[in-house]
Amino acid sequence: MTVDDVQRIFVCQGFFCSARGSYRLLAEFQARFAGDETVRVEPYYCFNGCSHGPNVVFYPARVWYEGVRSDEVSAIAAHAATGEPAGRECGRRVPAIVKETGFEALDRKCGPGSDARRTPGPSWPGFPSDR
């Protein structure tokens, strides 16, 4: 399996997303995909879609989920298996410029020529990875 075969799921851990339960969402997604080498779940400091969070972003699929709730984790997680976005609104309220900026940041972090082959870990230096 190459790094290109891995679906990455980033769960925003910014202030507003955290206040709305993104720590719990991160733990739920990580538990859901524990031991699955085809999916990597990682915290991401902030996508700047604060008023619409918690935000969960699939990369390289470039699919943005906003306002994610715990009861939606299973449906959204199925996206990693099927390749089809969950049957729910996918980031329609988040401004396009915010999403594009987030995707560009992920391209720099994970795209060709990036540090994508690094060991899985936090997206933000100093971020506690045991939550």
Backbone as JSON Lines, residues from 0, in Angstrom:
{"i":0,"aa":"M","n":[0.84,-1.18,0.0],"ca":[0.0,0.0,0.0],"c":[0.88,1.24,0.0]}
{"i":1,"aa":"T","n":[0.55,2.2,-0.84],"ca":[1.31,3.45,-0.89],"c":[0.57,4.52,-0.11]}
{"i":2,"aa":"V","n":[1.28,5.61,0.14],"ca":[0.67,6.73,0.86],"c":[-0.52,7.28,0.08]}
{"i":3,"aa":"D","n":[-0.52,7.13,-1.24],"ca":[-1.62,7.61,-2.07],"c":[-2.89,6.79,-1.87]}
{"i":4,"aa":"D","n":[-2.77,5.59,-1.33],"ca":[-3.94,4.73,-1.1],"c":[-4.62,5.0,0.24]}
{"i":5,"aa":"V","n":[-4.03,5.84,1.05],"ca":[-4.56,6.1,2.39],"c":[-5.53,7.27,2.35]}
{"i":6,"aa":"Q","n":[-6.73,7.03,2.89],"ca":[-7.73,8.09,3.05],"c":[-7.46,8.74,4.39]}
{"i":7,"aa":"R","n":[-7.26,10.04,4.4],"ca":[-7.0,10.75,5.65],"c":[-8.25,11.5,6.07]}
{"i":8,"aa":"I","n":[-8.57,11.39,7.34],"ca":[-9.72,12.09,7.91],"c":[-9.17,13.05,8.96]}
{"i":9,"aa":"F","n":[-9.38,14.33,8.73],"ca":[-8.92,15.36,9.66],"c":[-10.12,15.9,10.43]}
{"i":10,"aa":"V","n":[-9.99,15.92,11.75],"ca":[-11.06,16.42,12.61],"c":[-10.55,17.71,13.25]}
{"i":11,"aa":"C","n":[-11.24,18.81,12.96],"ca":[-10.81,20.12,13.46],"c":[-10.83,20.13,14.98]}
{"i":12,"aa":"Q","n":[-9.77,20.7,15.57],"ca":[-9.66,20.81,17.02],"c":[-9.49,22.25,17.44]}
{"i":13,"aa":"G","n":[-9.92,23.19,16.58],"ca":[-9.87,24.6,16.94],"c":[-10.81,24.9,18.09]}
{"i":14,"aa":"F","n":[-10.74,26.12,18.59],"ca":[-11.48,26.51,19.79],"c":[-12.98,26.24,19.66]}
{"i":15,"aa":"F","n":[-13.61,26.72,18.61],"ca":[-15.06,26.58,18.48],"c":[-15.48,25.15,18.21]}
{"i":16,"aa":"C","n":[-14.73,24.44,17.37],"ca":[-15.04,23.02,17.11],"c":[-14.88,22.2,18.39]}
{"i":17,"aa":"S","n":[-13.84,22.49,19.15],"ca":[-13.61,21.78,20.41],"c":[-14.75,22.03,21.38]}
{"i":18,"aa":"A","n":[-15.21,23.28,21.43],"ca":[-16.31,23.62,22.32],"c":[-17.59,22.88,21.93]}
{"i":19,"aa":"R","n":[-17.67,22.45,20.68],"ca":[-18.85,21.72,20.2],"c":[-18.63,20.21,20.15]}
{"i":20,"aa":"G","n":[-17.56,19.73,20.76],"ca":[-17.38,18.29,20.91],"c":[-16.45,17.61,19.93]}
{"i":21,"aa":"S","n":[-15.56,18.36,19.3],"ca":[-14.69,17.71,18.31],"c":[-13.67,16.75,18.93]}
{"i":22,"aa":"Y","n":[-13.31,16.95,20.2],"ca":[-12.41,15.99,20.85],"c":[-13.07,14.61,20.88]}
{"i":23,"aa":"R","n":[-14.35,14.59,21.23],"ca":[-15.09,13.33,21.26],"c":[-15.21,12.73,19.86]}
{"i":24,"aa":"L","n":[-15.45,13.58,18.87],"ca":[-15.54,13.08,17.49],"c":[-14.22,12.47,17.04]}
{"i":25,"aa":"L","n":[-13.12,13.14,17.37],"ca":[-11.8,12.61,17.01],"c":[-11.61,11.22,17.61]}
{"i":26,"aa":"A","n":[-11.94,11.07,18.89],"ca":[-11.8,9.77,19.55],"c":[-12.69,8.72,18.91]}
{"i":27,"aa":"E","n":[-13.9,9.11,18.53],"ca":[-14.83,8.16,17.9],"c":[-14.33,7.71,16.53]}
{"i":28,"aa":"F","n":[-13.84,8.65,15.72],"ca":[-13.29,8.27,14.42],"c":[-12.04,7.41,14.58]}
{"i":29,"aa":"Q","n":[-11.17,7.78,15.54],"ca":[-9.95,6.98,15.76],"c":[-10.3,5.57,16.21]}
{"i":30,"aa":"A","n":[-11.28,5.43,17.08],"ca":[-11.69,4.09,17.52],"c":[-12.29,3.31,16.36]}
{"i":31,"aa":"R","n":[-13.05,3.98,15.55],"ca":[-13.71,3.32,14.4],"c":[-12.68,2.73,13.43]}
{"i":32,"aa":"F","n":[-11.54,3.43,13.25],"ca":[-10.55,3.0,12.26],"c":[-9.27,2.45,12.87]}
{"i":33,"aa":"A","n":[-9.29,2.13,14.15],"ca":[-8.11,1.55,14.81],"c":[-7.72,0.26,14.09]}
{"i":34,"aa":"G","n":[-6.46,0.18,13.69],"ca":[-5.96,-1.01,13.01],"c":[-6.21,-1.04,11.51]}
{"i":35,"aa":"D","n":[-6.93,-0.07,10.98],"ca":[-7.22,-0.01,9.54],"c":[-6.11,0.78,8.86]}
{"i":36,"aa":"E","n":[-5.28,0.11,8.09],"ca":[-4.15,0.78,7.45],"c":[-4.55,1.64,6.26]}
{"i":37,"aa":"T","n":[-5.8,1.54,5.83],"ca":[-6.24,2.33,4.67],"c":[-6.81,3.69,5.06]}
{"i":38,"aa":"V","n":[-6.99,3.91,6.37],"ca":[-7.56,5.18,6.85],"c":[-6.7,5.7,7.99]}
{"i":39,"aa":"R","n":[-6.38,6.97,7.92],"ca":[-5.61,7.63,8.97],"c":[-6.45,8.79,9.51]}
{"i":40,"aa":"V","n":[-6.78,8.76,10.79],"ca":[-7.57,9.82,11.43],"c":[-6.61,10.7,12.22]}
{"i":41,"aa":"E","n":[-6.68,12.02,11.98],"ca":[-5.75,12.93,12.62],"c":[-6.46,14.2,13.09]}
{"i":42,"aa":"P","n":[-5.96,14.78,14.18],"ca":[-6.47,16.1,14.57],"c":[-5.9,17.16,13.63]}
{"i":43,"aa":"Y","n":[-6.63,18.22,13.46],"ca":[-6.14,19.36,12.68],"c":[-6.46,20.59,13.5]}
{"i":44,"aa":"Y","n":[-5.51,21.49,13.65],"ca":[-5.72,22.6,14.58],"c":[-6.97,23.42,14.26]}
{"i":45,"aa":"C","n":[-7.09,23.97,13.07],"ca":[-8.27,24.77,12.76],"c":[-8.38,24.96,11.25]}
{"i":46,"aa":"F","n":[-9.56,24.71,10.73],"ca":[-9.83,24.93,9.3],"c":[-10.45,26.3,9.04]}
{"i":47,"aa":"N","n":[-10.74,27.06,10.08],"ca":[-11.36,28.39,9.99],"c":[-12.81,28.36,9.51]}
{"i":48,"aa":"G","n":[-13.47,27.24,9.67],"ca":[-14.9,27.16,9.38],"c":[-15.66,27.16,10.7]}
{"i":49,"aa":"C","n":[-15.18,27.97,11.63],"ca":[-15.59,27.92,13.03],"c":[-17.1,27.98,13.26]}
{"i":50,"aa":"S","n":[-17.78,28.85,12.57],"ca":[-19.21,29.02,12.86],"c":[-20.04,27.84,12.36]}
{"i":51,"aa":"H","n":[-19.42,26.92,11.64],"ca":[-20.14,25.77,11.09],"c":[-19.6,24.44,11.61]}
{"i":52,"aa":"G","n":[-18.77,24.48,12.65],"ca":[-18.14,23.26,13.14],"c":[-19.02,22.47,14.09]}
{"i":53,"aa":"P","n":[-18.51,21.33,14.5],"ca":[-17.22,20.74,14.19],"c":[-17.1,20.33,12.71]}
{"i":54,"aa":"N","n":[-15.9,20.55,12.18],"ca":[-15.62,20.23,10.79],"c":[-14.74,18.99,10.69]}
{"i":55,"aa":"V","n":[-15.09,18.13,9.73],"ca":[-14.33,16.92,9.45],"c":[-14.05,16.93,7.95]}
{"i":56,"aa":"V","n":[-12.79,16.75,7.58],"ca":[-12.39,16.84,6.18],"c":[-11.71,15.54,5.75]}
{"i":57,"aa":"F","n":[-12.18,15.01,4.61],"ca":[-11.57,13.83,4.0],"c":[-10.56,14.3,2.96]}
{"i":58,"aa":"Y","n":[-9.37,13.72,3.02],"ca":[-8.31,14.05,2.08],"c":[-7.64,12.75,1.63]}
{"i":59,"aa":"P","n":[-7.39,12.55,0.38],"ca":[-7.37,13.5,-0.72],"c":[-8.71,13.71,-1.42]}
{"i":60,"aa":"A","n":[-9.78,13.15,-0.91],"ca":[-11.09,13.28,-1.57],"c":[-11.6,14.71,-1.59]}
{"i":61,"aa":"R","n":[-11.09,15.56,-0.69],"ca":[-11.5,16.96,-0.62],"c":[-13.01,17.09,-0.36]}
{"i":62,"aa":"V","n":[-13.47,16.34,0.62],"ca":[-14.87,16.4,1.03],"c":[-14.91,16.98,2.44]}
{"i":63,"aa":"W","n":[-15.77,17.96,2.62],"ca":[-15.85,18.71,3.87],"c":[-17.2,18.45,4.52]}
{"i":64,"aa":"Y","n":[-17.18,17.98,5.76],"ca":[-18.41,17.8,6.54],"c":[-18.45,18.87,7.62]}
{"i":65,"aa":"E","n":[-19.56,19.53,7.75],"ca":[-19.7,20.59,8.75],"c":[-20.75,20.21,9.78]}
{"i":66,"aa":"G","n":[-20.65,20.81,10.95],"ca":[-21.64,20.58,11.99],"c":[-21.81,19.11,12.34]}
{"i":67,"aa":"V","n":[-20.7,18.37,12.35],"ca":[-20.76,16.92,12.57],"c":[-21.14,16.63,14.02]}
{"i":68,"aa":"R","n":[-22.06,15.69,14.17],"ca":[-22.5,15.23,15.49],"c":[-22.07,13.78,15.68]}
{"i":69,"aa":"S","n":[-22.0,13.39,16.92],"ca":[-21.6,12.03,17.27],"c":[-22.46,10.97,16.59]}
{"i":70,"aa":"D","n":[-23.75,11.23,16.47],"ca":[-24.64,10.25,15.86],"c":[-24.45,10.12,14.35]}
{"i":71,"aa":"E","n":[-23.58,10.96,13.75],"ca":[-23.31,10.89,12.32],"c":[-21.98,10.21,11.99]}
{"i":72,"aa":"V","n":[-21.22,9.84,13.01],"ca":[-19.89,9.26,12.78],"c":[-19.97,8.02,11.9]}
{"i":73,"aa":"S","n":[-20.9,7.12,12.16],"ca":[-21.0,5.89,11.37],"c":[-21.27,6.17,9.9]}
{"i":74,"aa":"A","n":[-22.21,7.06,9.63],"ca":[-22.55,7.38,8.23],"c":[-21.37,8.05,7.53]}
{"i":75,"aa":"I","n":[-20.69,8.96,8.22],"ca":[-19.55,9.65,7.62],"c":[-18.38,8.68,7.47]}
{"i":76,"aa":"A","n":[-18.17,7.8,8.44],"ca":[-17.09,6.82,8.37],"c":[-17.28,5.88,7.19]}
{"i":77,"aa":"A","n":[-18.53,5.61,6.82],"ca":[-18.8,4.74,5.67],"c":[-18.23,5.32,4.39]}
{"i":78,"aa":"H","n":[-18.07,6.63,4.34],"ca":[-17.47,7.29,3.18],"c":[-16.06,6.74,2.91]}
{"i":79,"aa":"A","n":[-15.32,6.45,3.97],"ca":[-13.96,5.91,3.79],"c":[-14.0,4.54,3.14]}
{"i":80,"aa":"A","n":[-15.03,3.77,3.41],"ca":[-15.14,2.42,2.83],"c":[-15.69,2.45,1.41]}
{"i":81,"aa":"T","n":[-16.67,3.3,1.17],"ca":[-17.36,3.29,-0.12],"c":[-16.8,4.29,-1.12]}
{"i":82,"aa":"G","n":[-16.15,5.34,-0.62],"ca":[-15.68,6.39,-1.49],"c":[-16.77,7.39,-1.84]}
{"i":83,"aa":"E","n":[-17.97,7.14,-1.35],"ca":[-19.1,8.03,-1.62],"c":[-19.38,8.87,-0.38]}
{"i":84,"aa":"P","n":[-19.49,10.18,-0.55],"ca":[-19.82,11.03,0.6],"c":[-21.12,10.6,1.26]}
{"i":85,"aa":"A","n":[-21.2,10.82,2.56],"ca":[-22.39,10.46,3.33],"c":[-23.6,11.22,2.79]}
{"i":86,"aa":"G","n":[-24.75,10.65,2.96],"ca":[-25.98,11.26,2.48],"c":[-26.43,12.39,3.38]}
{"i":87,"aa":"R","n":[-25.63,13.41,3.46],"ca":[-25.95,14.58,4.28],"c":[-25.28,15.79,3.65]}
{"i":88,"aa":"E","n":[-25.63,16.95,4.12],"ca":[-25.04,18.18,3.61],"c":[-23.52,18.16,3.87]}
{"i":89,"aa":"C","n":[-22.76,18.46,2.86],"ca":[-21.3,18.41,2.97],"c":[-20.7,19.8,2.81]}
{"i":90,"aa":"G","n":[-20.64,20.55,3.86],"ca":[-19.94,21.83,3.82],"c":[-20.57,22.89,2.94]}
{"i":91,"aa":"R","n":[-21.86,22.88,2.8],"ca":[-22.51,23.86,1.92],"c":[-22.58,25.25,2.54]}
{"i":92,"aa":"R","n":[-22.54,25.32,3.85],"ca":[-22.62,26.63,4.51],"c":[-21.25,27.26,4.7]}
{"i":93,"aa":"V","n":[-20.2,26.46,4.71],"ca":[-18.85,26.99,4.87],"c":[-18.48,27.72,3.58]}
{"i":94,"aa":"P","n":[-18.04,28.98,3.67],"ca":[-17.69,29.72,2.46],"c":[-16.64,28.99,1.61]}
{"i":95,"aa":"A","n":[-16.8,29.07,0.3],"ca":[-15.9,28.39,-0.63],"c":[-14.43,28.77,-0.4]}
{"i":96,"aa":"I","n":[-14.17,30.02,-0.1],"ca":[-12.78,30.45,0.11],"c":[-12.18,29.78,1.34]}
{"i":97,"aa":"V","n":[-13.0,29.55,2.36],"ca":[-12.52,28.87,3.57],"c":[-12.17,27.42,3.23]}
{"i":98,"aa":"K","n":[-13.06,26.76,2.5],"ca":[-12.79,25.36,2.13],"c":[-11.55,25.28,1.24]}
{"i":99,"aa":"E","n":[-11.45,26.16,0.25],"ca":[-10.31,26.1,-0.66],"c":[-9.0,26.34,0.08]}
{"i":100,"aa":"T","n":[-9.01,27.29,1.01],"ca":[-7.8,27.55,1.81],"c":[-7.43,26.32,2.64]}
{"i":101,"aa":"G","n":[-8.44,25.66,3.21],"ca":[-8.18,24.44,3.98],"c":[-7.62,23.33,3.11]}
{"i":102,"aa":"F","n":[-8.19,23.16,1.92],"ca":[-7.7,22.13,1.01],"c":[-6.27,22.44,0.54]}
{"i":103,"aa":"E","n":[-5.98,23.72,0.3],"ca":[-4.62,24.1,-0.1],"c":[-3.62,23.79,1.02]}
{"i":104,"aa":"A","n":[-4.02,24.05,2.26],"ca":[-3.14,23.73,3.4],"c":[-2.9,22.23,3.47]}
{"i":105,"aa":"L","n":[-3.95,21.44,3.22],"ca":[-3.77,19.98,3.24],"c":[-2.93,19.51,2.06]}
{"i":106,"aa":"D","n":[-3.06,20.16,0.91],"ca":[-2.19,19.83,-0.23],"c":[-0.73,20.04,0.14]}
{"i":107,"aa":"R","n":[-0.44,21.15,0.82],"ca":[0.94,21.41,1.24],"c":[1.4,20.39,2.26]}
{"i":108,"aa":"K","n":[0.52,19.99,3.14],"ca":[0.86,19.04,4.21],"c":[0.95,17.61,3.7]}
{"i":109,"aa":"C","n":[0.05,17.22,2.78],"ca":[-0.11,15.81,2.42],"c":[0.1,15.5,0.95]}
{"i":110,"aa":"G","n":[0.11,16.49,0.1],"ca":[0.16,16.25,-1.34],"c":[1.53,15.81,-1.83]}
{"i":111,"aa":"P","n":[1.64,15.61,-3.14],"ca":[2.91,15.2,-3.74],"c":[4.04,16.16,-3.36]}
{"i":112,"aa":"G","n":[5.16,15.59,-2.99],"ca":[6.31,16.4,-2.62],"c":[6.25,16.93,-1.2]}
{"i":113,"aa":"S","n":[5.22,16.57,-0.46],"ca":[5.08,17.04,0.91],"c":[5.71,16.05,1.87]}
{"i":114,"aa":"D","n":[5.42,16.24,3.11],"ca":[5.93,15.37,4.17],"c":[4.92,14.25,4.44]}
{"i":115,"aa":"A","n":[4.18,13.82,3.42],"ca":[3.08,12.86,3.59],"c":[3.55,11.49,4.07]}
{"i":116,"aa":"R","n":[4.8,11.19,3.87],"ca":[5.26,9.85,4.24],"c":[5.74,9.77,5.69]}
{"i":117,"aa":"R","n":[5.53,10.85,6.42],"ca":[5.94,10.84,7.82],"c":[5.06,9.89,8.63]}
{"i":118,"aa":"T","n":[5.52,9.54,9.79],"ca":[4.75,8.7,10.69],"c":[3.48,9.45,11.08]}
{"i":119,"aa":"P","n":[2.34,8.76,11.14],"ca":[1.11,9.43,11.55],"c":[1.27,10.1,12.9]}
{"i":120,"aa":"G","n":[0.72,11.28,13.02],"ca":[0.82,12.0,14.28],"c":[0.01,13.26,14.23]}
{"i":121,"aa":"P","n":[0.16,14.09,15.22],"ca":[-0.63,15.31,15.3],"c":[-0.35,16.26,14.14]}
{"i":122,"aa":"S","n":[-1.36,17.0,13.76],"ca":[-1.23,17.98,12.69],"c":[-0.68,19.3,13.2]}
{"i":123,"aa":"W","n":[-0.64,19.47,14.48],"ca":[-0.22,20.72,15.08],"c":[0.84,20.42,16.11]}
{"i":124,"aa":"P","n":[2.06,20.95,15.94],"ca":[3.12,20.65,16.9],"c":[2.68,21.0,18.31]}
{"i":125,"aa":"G","n":[2.88,20.1,19.23],"ca":[2.51,20.31,20.61],"c":[1.09,19.89,20.93]}
{"i":126,"aa":"F","n":[0.34,19.49,19.92],"ca":[-1.04,19.08,20.16],"c":[-1.05,17.76,20.92]}
{"i":127,"aa":"P","n":[-1.79,17.66,22.01],"ca":[-1.81,16.39,22.75],"c":[-2.5,15.29,21.94]}
{"i":128,"aa":"S","n":[-1.78,14.24,21.64],"ca":[-2.32,13.19,20.78],"c":[-3.04,12.1,21.57]}
{"i":129,"aa":"D","n":[-3.1,12.23,22.89],"ca":[-3.73,11.18,23.69],"c":[-5.18,11.49,24.04]}
{"i":130,"aa":"R","n":[-5.78,12.43,23.39],"ca":[-7.2,12.78,23.68],"c":[-8.12,11.99,22.82]}
